[in-house]
Amino acid sequence: GRCQQQITDKRTERGELSSPRFFVTEKMRIDKYLKVSRIIKRRTVAKEACDRQLVILNGRAAKAGAEVAVGDDIRVMFGKSELHVRVLSLAESKRKEDADLMYEILGD
């Protein structure tokens, strides 16, 4: 009833019901996306890759603060190889087993 709704509202305000770790967003910084999706292991390494123009977002070199949205294409240069992916979902945090569900690997 009404009392239960008030308790739920208070718990939501305190963040007990909707953990921000699993909050799905519409946009996210590319350096954070590369880390959360585990395409690149650490966010600082992802930022460095962006600074060195090794990350291409929708055909343009991406700065670390560039916004990523669902459907965007990302290319990451790893030495002599390249990874080309399409963004399928965004989330503040993902379990290791589910990280590869955030993108689809594309061929050239």
Biopython code that builds the backbone (N, CA, C, O; Angstrom):
import numpy as np
from Bio.PDB.StructureBuilder import StructureBuilder

atoms = [
    (1, "GLY", "N", (0.820, -1.185, 0.000)),
    (1, "GLY", "CA", (0.000, 0.000, 0.000)),
    (1, "GLY", "C", (0.859, 1.242, 0.000)),
    (1, "GLY", "O", (1.998, 1.253, -0.468)),
    (2, "ARG", "N", (0.265, 2.285, 0.545)),
    (2, "ARG", "CA", (0.918, 3.595, 0.562)),
    (2, "ARG", "C", (2.203, 3.581, 1.395)),
    (2, "ARG", "O", (3.204, 4.184, 1.009)),
    (3, "CYS", "N", (2.170, 2.895, 2.532)),
    (3, "CYS", "CA", (3.349, 2.798, 3.401)),
    (3, "CYS", "C", (4.503, 2.108, 2.668)),
    (3, "CYS", "O", (5.648, 2.552, 2.747)),
    (4, "GLN", "N", (4.199, 1.034, 1.965)),
    (4, "GLN", "CA", (5.225, 0.306, 1.210)),
    (4, "GLN", "C", (5.837, 1.202, 0.133)),
    (4, "GLN", "O", (7.043, 1.154, -0.105)),
    (5, "GLN", "N", (4.994, 2.030, -0.526)),
    (5, "GLN", "CA", (5.488, 2.942, -1.562)),
    (5, "GLN", "C", (6.473, 3.944, -0.966)),
    (5, "GLN", "O", (7.502, 4.238, -1.574)),
    (6, "GLN", "N", (6.165, 4.470, 0.219)),
    (6, "GLN", "CA", (7.050, 5.431, 0.868)),
    (6, "GLN", "C", (8.391, 4.778, 1.212)),
    (6, "GLN", "O", (9.442, 5.394, 1.033)),
    (7, "ILE", "N", (8.362, 3.536, 1.703)),
    (7, "ILE", "CA", (9.596, 2.817, 2.016)),
    (7, "ILE", "C", (10.410, 2.613, 0.739)),
    (7, "ILE", "O", (11.625, 2.812, 0.739)),
    (8, "THR", "N", (9.747, 2.218, -0.346)),
    (8, "THR", "CA", (10.421, 2.009, -1.635)),
    (8, "THR", "C", (11.045, 3.310, -2.122)),
    (8, "THR", "O", (12.181, 3.319, -2.597)),
    (9, "ASP", "N", (10.292, 4.424, -2.001)),
    (9, "ASP", "CA", (10.813, 5.717, -2.431)),
    (9, "ASP", "C", (12.073, 6.092, -1.651)),
    (9, "ASP", "O", (13.045, 6.569, -2.236)),
    (10, "LYS", "N", (12.061, 5.880, -0.333)),
    (10, "LYS", "CA", (13.225, 6.193, 0.506)),
    (10, "LYS", "C", (14.423, 5.333, 0.113)),
    (10, "LYS", "O", (15.548, 5.825, 0.033)),
    (11, "ARG", "N", (14.172, 4.036, -0.133)),
    (11, "ARG", "CA", (15.266, 3.141, -0.511)),
    (11, "ARG", "C", (15.832, 3.547, -1.870)),
    (11, "ARG", "O", (17.041, 3.458, -2.084)),
    (12, "THR", "N", (14.982, 3.988, -2.781)),
    (12, "THR", "CA", (15.452, 4.431, -4.098)),
    (12, "THR", "C", (16.305, 5.681, -3.949)),
    (12, "THR", "O", (17.345, 5.799, -4.596)),
    (13, "GLU", "N", (15.874, 6.625, -3.097)),
    (13, "GLU", "CA", (16.636, 7.846, -2.855)),
    (13, "GLU", "C", (18.027, 7.526, -2.323)),
    (13, "GLU", "O", (18.998, 8.190, -2.684)),
    (14, "ARG", "N", (18.128, 6.520, -1.472)),
    (14, "ARG", "CA", (19.421, 6.146, -0.890)),
    (14, "ARG", "C", (20.229, 5.279, -1.841)),
    (14, "ARG", "O", (21.385, 4.968, -1.555)),
    (15, "GLY", "N", (19.646, 4.882, -2.968)),
    (15, "GLY", "CA", (20.381, 4.079, -3.936)),
    (15, "GLY", "C", (20.395, 2.601, -3.630)),
    (15, "GLY", "O", (21.204, 1.867, -4.197)),
    (16, "GLU", "N", (19.516, 2.137, -2.743)),
    (16, "GLU", "CA", (19.520, 0.727, -2.373)),
    (16, "GLU", "C", (18.856, -0.156, -3.422)),
    (16, "GLU", "O", (19.171, -1.341, -3.528)),
    (17, "LEU", "N", (17.932, 0.420, -4.201)),
    (17, "LEU", "CA", (17.209, -0.393, -5.174)),
    (17, "LEU", "C", (17.795, -0.306, -6.573)),
    (17, "LEU", "O", (17.793, -1.289, -7.314)),
    (18, "SER", "N", (18.288, 0.847, -6.929)),
    (18, "SER", "CA", (18.823, 1.004, -8.282)),
    (18, "SER", "C", (20.313, 1.294, -8.195)),
    (18, "SER", "O", (20.728, 2.451, -8.147)),
    (19, "SER", "N", (21.087, 0.267, -8.176)),
    (19, "SER", "CA", (22.537, 0.412, -8.060)),
    (19, "SER", "C", (23.097, 1.080, -9.309)),
    (19, "SER", "O", (22.834, 0.612, -10.416)),
    (20, "PRO", "N", (23.864, 2.162, -9.165)),
    (20, "PRO", "CA", (24.421, 2.847, -10.328)),
    (20, "PRO", "C", (25.433, 1.982, -11.097)),
    (20, "PRO", "O", (25.762, 2.295, -12.241)),
    (21, "ARG", "N", (25.919, 0.920, -10.492)),
    (21, "ARG", "CA", (26.884, 0.063, -11.180)),
    (21, "ARG", "C", (26.260, -0.626, -12.394)),
    (21, "ARG", "O", (26.965, -0.967, -13.343)),
    (22, "PHE", "N", (24.953, -0.828, -12.369)),
    (22, "PHE", "CA", (24.295, -1.521, -13.459)),
    (22, "PHE", "C", (23.336, -0.612, -14.212)),
    (22, "PHE", "O", (22.509, -1.082, -14.994)),
    (23, "PHE", "N", (23.449, 0.685, -13.975)),
    (23, "PHE", "CA", (22.586, 1.664, -14.623)),
    (23, "PHE", "C", (22.948, 1.748, -16.107)),
    (23, "PHE", "O", (24.112, 1.948, -16.455)),
    (24, "VAL", "N", (21.953, 1.597, -16.975)),
    (24, "VAL", "CA", (22.184, 1.668, -18.422)),
    (24, "VAL", "C", (22.022, 3.115, -18.854)),
    (24, "VAL", "O", (21.038, 3.765, -18.500)),
    (25, "THR", "N", (22.981, 3.623, -19.617)),
    (25, "THR", "CA", (22.953, 5.017, -20.039)),
    (25, "THR", "C", (22.747, 5.118, -21.545)),
    (25, "THR", "O", (22.834, 4.121, -22.262)),
    (26, "GLU", "N", (22.472, 6.331, -22.017)),
    (26, "GLU", "CA", (22.300, 6.556, -23.449)),
    (26, "GLU", "C", (23.624, 6.921, -24.111)),
    (26, "GLU", "O", (23.849, 6.604, -25.279)),
    (27, "LYS", "N", (24.501, 7.591, -23.357)),
    (27, "LYS", "CA", (25.809, 7.978, -23.877)),
    (27, "LYS", "C", (26.859, 7.751, -22.809)),
    (27, "LYS", "O", (26.557, 7.744, -21.616)),
    (28, "MET", "N", (28.102, 7.564, -23.250)),
    (28, "MET", "CA", (29.193, 7.291, -22.326)),
    (28, "MET", "C", (30.494, 7.757, -22.979)),
    (28, "MET", "O", (30.630, 7.716, -24.202)),
    (29, "ARG", "N", (31.442, 8.195, -22.166)),
    (29, "ARG", "CA", (32.767, 8.552, -22.688)),
    (29, "ARG", "C", (33.410, 7.316, -23.310)),
    (29, "ARG", "O", (33.263, 6.208, -22.792)),
    (30, "ILE", "N", (34.120, 7.506, -24.417)),
    (30, "ILE", "CA", (34.699, 6.354, -25.117)),
    (30, "ILE", "C", (35.764, 5.657, -24.282)),
    (30, "ILE", "O", (35.866, 4.431, -24.326)),
    (31, "ASP", "N", (36.569, 6.413, -23.512)),
    (31, "ASP", "CA", (37.597, 5.752, -22.700)),
    (31, "ASP", "C", (36.947, 4.843, -21.656)),
    (31, "ASP", "O", (37.454, 3.755, -21.381)),
    (32, "LYS", "N", (35.840, 5.276, -21.078)),
    (32, "LYS", "CA", (35.134, 4.445, -20.100)),
    (32, "LYS", "C", (34.487, 3.239, -20.789)),
    (32, "LYS", "O", (34.516, 2.132, -20.250)),
    (33, "TYR", "N", (33.906, 3.445, -21.972)),
    (33, "TYR", "CA", (33.276, 2.336, -22.702)),
    (33, "TYR", "C", (34.306, 1.250, -23.028)),
    (33, "TYR", "O", (34.027, 0.063, -22.859)),
    (34, "LEU", "N", (35.474, 1.643, -23.487)),
    (34, "LEU", "CA", (36.512, 0.671, -23.834)),
    (34, "LEU", "C", (36.933, -0.139, -22.612)),
    (34, "LEU", "O", (37.252, -1.322, -22.730)),
    (35, "LYS", "N", (36.935, 0.492, -21.447)),
    (35, "LYS", "CA", (37.297, -0.207, -20.213)),
    (35, "LYS", "C", (36.176, -1.131, -19.743)),
    (35, "LYS", "O", (36.426, -2.297, -19.437)),
    (36, "VAL", "N", (34.932, -0.621, -19.681)),
    (36, "VAL", "CA", (33.797, -1.416, -19.189)),
    (36, "VAL", "C", (33.553, -2.623, -20.092)),
    (36, "VAL", "O", (33.241, -3.709, -19.605)),
    (37, "SER", "N", (33.693, -2.435, -21.411)),
    (37, "SER", "CA", (33.473, -3.536, -22.365)),
    (37, "SER", "C", (34.674, -4.474, -22.423)),
    (37, "SER", "O", (34.631, -5.522, -23.066)),
    (38, "ARG", "N", (35.735, -4.084, -21.747)),
    (38, "ARG", "CA", (36.975, -4.856, -21.682)),
    (38, "ARG", "C", (37.658, -5.020, -23.038)),
    (38, "ARG", "O", (38.385, -5.987, -23.266)),
    (39, "ILE", "N", (37.416, -4.070, -23.927)),
    (39, "ILE", "CA", (38.174, -4.029, -25.178)),
    (39, "ILE", "C", (39.608, -3.615, -24.837)),
    (39, "ILE", "O", (40.572, -4.136, -25.398)),
    (40, "ILE", "N", (39.725, -2.666, -23.903)),
    (40, "ILE", "CA", (41.021, -2.268, -23.348)),
    (40, "ILE", "C", (40.916, -2.443, -21.837)),
    (40, "ILE", "O", (39.907, -2.081, -21.232)),
    (41, "LYS", "N", (41.955, -2.996, -21.236)),
    (41, "LYS", "CA", (41.888, -3.437, -19.847)),
    (41, "LYS", "C", (41.734, -2.303, -18.834)),
    (41, "LYS", "O", (41.005, -2.449, -17.853)),
    (42, "ARG", "N", (42.410, -1.177, -19.057)),
    (42, "ARG", "CA", (42.379, -0.084, -18.088)),
    (42, "ARG", "C", (41.963, 1.216, -18.754)),
    (42, "ARG", "O", (42.270, 1.459, -19.921)),
    (43, "ARG", "N", (41.257, 2.050, -17.994)),
    (43, "ARG", "CA", (40.777, 3.314, -18.546)),
    (43, "ARG", "C", (41.936, 4.245, -18.905)),
    (43, "ARG", "O", (41.863, 4.963, -19.903)),
    (44, "THR", "N", (42.990, 4.241, -18.113)),
    (44, "THR", "CA", (44.133, 5.105, -18.429)),
    (44, "THR", "C", (44.782, 4.684, -19.745)),
    (44, "THR", "O", (45.236, 5.532, -20.513)),
    (45, "VAL", "N", (44.828, 3.381, -20.007)),
    (45, "VAL", "CA", (45.380, 2.877, -21.267)),
    (45, "VAL", "C", (44.456, 3.278, -22.425)),
    (45, "VAL", "O", (44.927, 3.626, -23.507)),
    (46, "ALA", "N", (43.145, 3.226, -22.191)),
    (46, "ALA", "CA", (42.182, 3.645, -23.208)),
    (46, "ALA", "C", (42.348, 5.131, -23.518)),
    (46, "ALA", "O", (42.273, 5.535, -24.678)),
    (47, "LYS", "N", (42.572, 5.941, -22.488)),
    (47, "LYS", "CA", (42.784, 7.381, -22.685)),
    (47, "LYS", "C", (44.052, 7.619, -23.494)),
    (47, "LYS", "O", (44.062, 8.446, -24.406)),
    (48, "GLU", "N", (45.115, 6.900, -23.167)),
    (48, "GLU", "CA", (46.369, 7.039, -23.914)),
    (48, "GLU", "C", (46.192, 6.640, -25.378)),
    (48, "GLU", "O", (46.741, 7.286, -26.270)),
    (49, "ALA", "N", (45.428, 5.580, -25.625)),
    (49, "ALA", "CA", (45.171, 5.142, -27.004)),
    (49, "ALA", "C", (44.426, 6.235, -27.771)),
    (49, "ALA", "O", (44.711, 6.486, -28.941)),
    (50, "CYS", "N", (43.482, 6.872, -27.110)),
    (50, "CYS", "CA", (42.755, 7.984, -27.749)),
    (50, "CYS", "C", (43.700, 9.157, -28.021)),
    (50, "CYS", "O", (43.671, 9.748, -29.101)),
    (51, "ASP", "N", (44.533, 9.488, -27.036)),
    (51, "ASP", "CA", (45.492, 10.593, -27.200)),
    (51, "ASP", "C", (46.454, 10.334, -28.357)),
    (51, "ASP", "O", (46.884, 11.273, -29.027)),
    (52, "ARG", "N", (46.795, 9.065, -28.597)),
    (52, "ARG", "CA", (47.714, 8.700, -29.677)),
    (52, "ARG", "C", (46.980, 8.445, -31.001)),
    (52, "ARG", "O", (47.580, 7.988, -31.974)),
    (53, "GLN", "N", (45.679, 8.745, -31.024)),
    (53, "GLN", "CA", (44.820, 8.592, -32.201)),
    (53, "GLN", "C", (44.773, 7.157, -32.711)),
    (53, "GLN", "O", (44.767, 6.914, -33.918)),
    (54, "LEU", "N", (44.738, 6.212, -31.780)),
    (54, "LEU", "CA", (44.627, 4.798, -32.124)),
    (54, "LEU", "C", (43.182, 4.320, -32.043)),
    (54, "LEU", "O", (42.890, 3.159, -32.327)),
    (55, "VAL", "N", (42.272, 5.226, -31.649)),
    (55, "VAL", "CA", (40.852, 4.890, -31.541)),
    (55, "VAL", "C", (40.079, 5.757, -32.525)),
    (55, "VAL", "O", (40.168, 6.984, -32.490)),
    (56, "ILE", "N", (39.322, 5.110, -33.403)),
    (56, "ILE", "CA", (38.539, 5.802, -34.419)),
    (56, "ILE", "C", (37.062, 5.577, -34.105)),
    (56, "ILE", "O", (36.616, 4.434, -34.008)),
    (57, "LEU", "N", (36.308, 6.653, -33.946)),
    (57, "LEU", "CA", (34.877, 6.585, -33.655)),
    (57, "LEU", "C", (34.117, 7.135, -34.857)),
    (57, "LEU", "O", (34.225, 8.317, -35.186)),
    (58, "ASN", "N", (33.351, 6.272, -35.503)),
    (58, "ASN", "CA", (32.563, 6.659, -36.676)),
    (58, "ASN", "C", (33.414, 7.365, -37.741)),
    (58, "ASN", "O", (33.000, 8.370, -38.318)),
    (59, "GLY", "N", (34.603, 6.818, -37.985)),
    (59, "GLY", "CA", (35.463, 7.331, -39.042)),
    (59, "GLY", "C", (36.358, 8.502, -38.675)),
    (59, "GLY", "O", (37.089, 9.002, -39.529)),
    (60, "ARG", "N", (36.319, 8.952, -37.423)),
    (60, "ARG", "CA", (37.151, 10.087, -37.000)),
    (60, "ARG", "C", (37.934, 9.716, -35.752)),
    (60, "ARG", "O", (37.443, 8.971, -34.904)),
    (61, "ALA", "N", (39.152, 10.235, -35.638)),
    (61, "ALA", "CA", (39.957, 10.001, -34.440)),
    (61, "ALA", "C", (39.185, 10.516, -33.232)),
    (61, "ALA", "O", (38.660, 11.629, -33.249)),
    (62, "ALA", "N", (39.118, 9.696, -32.181)),
    (62, "ALA", "CA", (38.313, 10.040, -31.004)),
    (62, "ALA", "C", (39.183, 10.516, -29.859)),
    (62, "ALA", "O", (40.207, 9.909, -29.548)),
    (63, "LYS", "N", (38.769, 11.606, -29.236)),
    (63, "LYS", "CA", (39.388, 12.037, -27.993)),
    (63, "LYS", "C", (38.772, 11.212, -26.870)),
    (63, "LYS", "O", (37.682, 10.664, -27.029)),
    (64, "ALA", "N", (39.464, 11.119, -25.733)),
    (64, "ALA", "CA", (39.007, 10.282, -24.617)),
    (64, "ALA", "C", (37.621, 10.677, -24.119)),
    (64, "ALA", "O", (36.884, 9.830, -23.614)),
    (65, "GLY", "N", (37.258, 11.942, -24.253)),
    (65, "GLY", "CA", (35.967, 12.424, -23.769)),
    (65, "GLY", "C", (34.849, 12.322, -24.788)),
    (65, "GLY", "O", (33.724, 12.737, -24.508)),
    (66, "ALA", "N", (35.131, 11.782, -25.960)),
    (66, "ALA", "CA", (34.103, 11.664, -26.998)),
    (66, "ALA", "C", (32.976, 10.768, -26.511)),
    (66, "ALA", "O", (33.214, 9.764, -25.840)),
    (67, "GLU", "N", (31.750, 11.136, -26.853)),
    (67, "GLU", "CA", (30.573, 10.386, -26.421)),
    (67, "GLU", "C", (30.280, 9.231, -27.370)),
    (67, "GLU", "O", (30.291, 9.400, -28.590)),
    (68, "VAL", "N", (30.020, 8.071, -26.809)),
    (68, "VAL", "CA", (29.659, 6.872, -27.569)),
    (68, "VAL", "C", (28.176, 6.609, -27.357)),
    (68, "VAL", "O", (27.664, 6.767, -26.249)),
    (69, "ALA", "N", (27.489, 6.210, -28.417)),
    (69, "ALA", "CA", (26.075, 5.844, -28.321)),
    (69, "ALA", "C", (25.880, 4.483, -28.988)),
    (69, "ALA", "O", (26.735, 4.036, -29.752)),
    (70, "VAL", "N", (24.768, 3.834, -28.703)),
    (70, "VAL", "CA", (24.455, 2.547, -29.320)),
    (70, "VAL", "C", (24.404, 2.726, -30.835)),
    (70, "VAL", "O", (23.801, 3.674, -31.339)),
    (71, "GLY", "N", (25.047, 1.800, -31.558)),
    (71, "GLY", "CA", (25.084, 1.852, -33.013)),
    (71, "GLY", "C", (26.357, 2.454, -33.573)),
    (71, "GLY", "O", (26.611, 2.342, -34.772)),
    (72, "ASP", "N", (27.170, 3.095, -32.732)),
    (72, "ASP", "CA", (28.429, 3.689, -33.198)),
    (72, "ASP", "C", (29.432, 2.609, -33.589)),
    (72, "ASP", "O", (29.417, 1.504, -33.047)),
    (73, "ASP", "N", (30.305, 2.947, -34.543)),
    (73, "ASP", "CA", (31.401, 2.068, -34.955)),
    (73, "ASP", "C", (32.693, 2.546, -34.304)),
    (73, "ASP", "O", (32.998, 3.738, -34.303)),
    (74, "ILE", "N", (33.443, 1.602, -33.753)),
    (74, "ILE", "CA", (34.728, 1.921, -33.122)),
    (74, "ILE", "C", (35.794, 1.027, -33.734)),
    (74, "ILE", "O", (35.596, -0.178, -33.888)),
    (75, "ARG", "N", (36.921, 1.628, -34.078)),
    (75, "ARG", "CA", (38.097, 0.880, -34.526)),
    (75, "ARG", "C", (39.224, 1.189, -33.555)),
    (75, "ARG", "O", (39.500, 2.350, -33.254)),
    (76, "VAL", "N", (39.873, 0.137, -33.068)),
    (76, "VAL", "CA", (41.001, 0.303, -32.150)),
    (76, "VAL", "C", (42.212, -0.380, -32.770)),
    (76, "VAL", "O", (42.152, -1.555, -33.132)),
    (77, "MET", "N", (43.313, 0.363, -32.892)),
    (77, "MET", "CA", (44.545, -0.175, -33.457)),
    (77, "MET", "C", (45.387, -0.773, -32.333)),
    (77, "MET", "O", (45.715, -0.093, -31.360)),
    (78, "PHE", "N", (45.733, -2.053, -32.477)),
    (78, "PHE", "CA", (46.600, -2.753, -31.529)),
    (78, "PHE", "C", (47.841, -3.185, -32.286)),
    (78, "PHE", "O", (47.850, -4.259, -32.886)),
    (79, "GLY", "N", (48.895, -2.370, -32.273)),
    (79, "GLY", "CA", (50.101, -2.719, -33.032)),
    (79, "GLY", "C", (49.780, -2.829, -34.509)),
    (79, "GLY", "O", (49.370, -1.851, -35.133)),
    (80, "LYS", "N", (49.967, -4.022, -35.074)),
    (80, "LYS", "CA", (49.694, -4.228, -36.496)),
    (80, "LYS", "C", (48.268, -4.703, -36.759)),
    (80, "LYS", "O", (47.847, -4.777, -37.914)),
    (81, "SER", "N", (47.522, -5.027, -35.705)),
    (81, "SER", "CA", (46.151, -5.498, -35.896)),
    (81, "SER", "C", (45.148, -4.403, -35.528)),
    (81, "SER", "O", (45.495, -3.400, -34.904)),
    (82, "GLU", "N", (43.914, -4.623, -35.926)),
    (82, "GLU", "CA", (42.854, -3.652, -35.684)),
    (82, "GLU", "C", (41.585, -4.396, -35.265)),
    (82, "GLU", "O", (41.261, -5.449, -35.815)),
    (83, "LEU", "N", (40.880, -3.843, -34.295)),
    (83, "LEU", "CA", (39.603, -4.396, -33.865)),
    (83, "LEU", "C", (38.517, -3.420, -34.280)),
    (83, "LEU", "O", (38.570, -2.243, -33.921)),
    (84, "HIS", "N", (37.529, -3.899, -35.036)),
    (84, "HIS", "CA", (36.413, -3.075, -35.508)),
    (84, "HIS", "C", (35.141, -3.604, -34.873)),
    (84, "HIS", "O", (34.770, -4.758, -35.090)),
    (85, "VAL", "N", (34.462, -2.760, -34.082)),
    (85, "VAL", "CA", (33.251, -3.192, -33.380)),
    (85, "VAL", "C", (32.119, -2.189, -33.558)),
    (85, "VAL", "O", (32.344, -1.019, -33.866)),
    (86, "ARG", "N", (30.892, -2.678, -33.354)),
    (86, "ARG", "CA", (29.701, -1.818, -33.302)),
    (86, "ARG", "C", (29.160, -1.897, -31.885)),
    (86, "ARG", "O", (29.033, -2.981, -31.316)),
    (87, "VAL", "N", (28.843, -0.742, -31.322)),
    (87, "VAL", "CA", (28.325, -0.647, -29.959)),
    (87, "VAL", "C", (26.891, -1.181, -29.919)),
    (87, "VAL", "O", (26.026, -0.699, -30.649)),
    (88, "LEU", "N", (26.643, -2.179, -29.063)),
    (88, "LEU", "CA", (25.305, -2.757, -28.915)),
    (88, "LEU", "C", (24.599, -2.263, -27.656)),
    (88, "LEU", "O", (23.375, -2.137, -27.637)),
    (89, "SER", "N", (25.366, -1.986, -26.609)),
    (89, "SER", "CA", (24.760, -1.494, -25.368)),
    (89, "SER", "C", (25.784, -0.720, -24.553)),
    (89, "SER", "O", (26.993, -0.871, -24.729)),
    (90, "LEU", "N", (25.266, 0.109, -23.659)),
    (90, "LEU", "CA", (26.104, 0.889, -22.750)),
    (90, "LEU", "C", (25.674, 0.568, -21.329)),
    (90, "LEU", "O", (24.479, 0.459, -21.054)),
    (91, "ALA", "N", (26.617, 0.419, -20.438)),
    (91, "ALA", "CA", (26.311, 0.191, -19.024)),
    (91, "ALA", "C", (27.478, 0.703, -18.197)),
    (91, "ALA", "O", (28.632, 0.644, -18.623)),
    (92, "GLU", "N", (27.168, 1.202, -17.018)),
    (92, "GLU", "CA", (28.207, 1.733, -16.135)),
    (92, "GLU", "C", (29.172, 0.640, -15.696)),
    (92, "GLU", "O", (30.342, 0.908, -15.419)),
    (93, "SER", "N", (28.678, -0.590, -15.633)),
    (93, "SER", "CA", (29.506, -1.706, -15.183)),
    (93, "SER", "C", (28.945, -2.992, -15.766)),
    (93, "SER", "O", (27.734, -3.127, -15.940)),
    (94, "LYS", "N", (29.817, -3.923, -16.064)),
    (94, "LYS", "CA", (29.400, -5.238, -16.566)),
    (94, "LYS", "C", (30.288, -6.287, -15.947)),
    (94, "LYS", "O", (31.465, -6.047, -15.678)),
    (95, "ARG", "N", (29.705, -7.471, -15.719)),
    (95, "ARG", "CA", (30.521, -8.598, -15.277)),
    (95, "ARG", "C", (31.410, -9.021, -16.435)),
    (95, "ARG", "O", (31.069, -8.829, -17.602)),
    (96, "LYS", "N", (32.530, -9.587, -16.102)),
    (96, "LYS", "CA", (33.497, -10.010, -17.116)),
    (96, "LYS", "C", (32.861, -10.918, -18.164)),
    (96, "LYS", "O", (33.142, -10.795, -19.357)),
    (97, "GLU", "N", (32.004, -11.826, -17.710)),
    (97, "GLU", "CA", (31.379, -12.790, -18.626)),
    (97, "GLU", "C", (30.424, -12.109, -19.604)),
    (97, "GLU", "O", (30.177, -12.634, -20.690)),
    (98, "ASP", "N", (29.884, -10.948, -19.232)),
    (98, "ASP", "CA", (28.882, -10.273, -20.054)),
    (98, "ASP", "C", (29.451, -9.105, -20.860)),
    (98, "ASP", "O", (28.735, -8.510, -21.665)),
    (99, "ALA", "N", (30.711, -8.772, -20.660)),
    (99, "ALA", "CA", (31.296, -7.590, -21.303)),
    (99, "ALA", "C", (31.237, -7.674, -22.824)),
    (99, "ALA", "O", (31.028, -6.658, -23.487)),
    (100, "ASP", "N", (31.419, -8.868, -23.387)),
    (100, "ASP", "CA", (31.419, -8.975, -24.848)),
    (100, "ASP", "C", (30.021, -8.830, -25.453)),
    (100, "ASP", "O", (29.883, -8.777, -26.675)),
    (101, "LEU", "N", (28.984, -8.766, -24.611)),
    (101, "LEU", "CA", (27.629, -8.521, -25.105)),
    (101, "LEU", "C", (27.403, -7.041, -25.405)),
    (101, "LEU", "O", (26.377, -6.666, -25.972)),
    (102, "MET", "N", (28.371, -6.200, -25.019)),
    (102, "MET", "CA", (28.244, -4.770, -25.248)),
    (102, "MET", "C", (28.600, -4.354, -26.660)),
    (102, "MET", "O", (28.324, -3.224, -27.062)),
    (103, "TYR", "N", (29.215, -5.258, -27.424)),
    (103, "TYR", "CA", (29.625, -4.902, -28.792)),
    (103, "TYR", "C", (29.555, -6.112, -29.709)),
    (103, "TYR", "O", (29.495, -7.260, -29.267)),
    (104, "GLU", "N", (29.566, -5.813, -30.998)),
    (104, "GLU", "CA", (29.581, -6.844, -32.048)),
    (104, "GLU", "C", (30.835, -6.619, -32.882)),
    (104, "GLU", "O", (31.083, -5.504, -33.340)),
    (105, "ILE", "N", (31.620, -7.663, -33.080)),
    (105, "ILE", "CA", (32.832, -7.545, -33.877)),
    (105, "ILE", "C", (32.442, -7.539, -35.358)),
    (105, "ILE", "O", (31.679, -8.391, -35.814)),
    (106, "LEU", "N", (32.971, -6.578, -36.091)),
    (106, "LEU", "CA", (32.674, -6.431, -37.514)),
    (106, "LEU", "C", (33.900, -6.774, -38.337)),
    (106, "LEU", "O", (35.027, -6.541, -37.900)),
    (107, "GLY", "N", (33.694, -7.320, -39.515)),
    (107, "GLY", "CA", (34.792, -7.555, -40.449)),
    (107, "GLY", "C", (34.926, -6.370, -41.383)),
    (107, "GLY", "O", (34.014, -5.547, -41.466)),
    (108, "ASP", "N", (36.032, -6.265, -42.081)),
    (108, "ASP", "CA", (36.214, -5.126, -42.981)),
    (108, "ASP", "C", (35.604, -5.350, -44.306)),
    (108, "ASP", "O", (35.674, -4.479, -45.173)),
]
sb = StructureBuilder()
sb.init_structure("model")
sb.init_model(0)
sb.init_chain("A")
sb.init_seg("    ")
for serial, (resi, resn, name, xyz) in enumerate(atoms, 1):
    if name == "N":
        sb.init_residue(resn, " ", resi, " ")
    sb.init_atom(name, np.array(xyz, "f"), 0.0, 1.0, " ", f" {name:<3s}", serial, name[0])
structure = sb.get_structure()
